[in-house]
Amino acid sequence: MKVCLLASGSKGNSLYVESGESRILVDAGLSAREIVRRLAVIGVDAADLDGLFVSHEHVDHVRGVGVLARRYHLPVYASYPTHRAIGKSLQEVPVTEFETGYSFVFRDLLVDPFPITHDACDPVGFTFESSEGKIGVATDFGVATRLVADKLKQCRVLVLESNHDEEMLINGPYPWHLKQRIKSRHGHLSNNDSAALLSDLLGSGLEGLFLAHLSEVNNDPAVARNVTRNLLTSQNVCSPRLIVGEQHQPSEIFNL
């Protein structure tokens, strides 16, 4: 299995996952042209993609979905509320609607879309499990519920939100209402909250950790990385390989 964050941040998000029989995207929040270019950078032909899974309807996650799907005859998987919210951009696109909380099979993957708290109509995280192991994806959520922690256990690779440093957010340039939205239960996970969730997930075979959806204004990759590393040191566990997602270029590829 291979995992790569093609883009991660408030300007656009997309994740590439490859297993024995599947090549998929989770979200397509850049233009279709840019996603195709970034796939080529990591040696993947967009024409070889098998499916595209949508976490929620915000534009930084769906900007390129419709064009990609039509151009490459790519099946799209989204919940009914999310499909309805995306609307016209998915015209003439083959969409399979899933029900949040119920797993289903896609090729060689068992896909489990689970509910998360975010200001979208039906936001989900995902786990993708094959014979090689399980990958967990959870970004864009304001609080780590017990359900989220349970779903992300036993993953070999995690893609986990680490959106903001709390002091940088409070002292930063955003208007107060936006700061409140980010800090709320339906906003985004801070570095410290991400580390607290991670502390519940260690010791269960975790090999790779992607920190995702870092704010370019209210966070710093070095700060997010240090918070996570300090947690790993304090837990005295064998550290997973740590990769911080970037907005303007693909991350390194994690190979299972």
Secondary structure, DSSP 8 states (H G I E B T S, - for coil): -EEEEEE-STT--EEEEE-SS-EEEE---S-HHHHHHHHHHTT--GGG--EEE-S---HHHHTTHHHHHHHHT--EEEEHHHHHHHGGGGTT--EEEE-TT--EEETTEEEEEEE--SSSSS-EEEEEEETTEEEEEE-S-SS--HHHHHHTTT-SEEEEE--B-HHHHHTSSS-HHHHHHHHSTTS--BHHHHHHHHHTTTTS---EEEEE---TTT--HHHHHHHHHHHHHHHT----EEEE--SSS----EE-
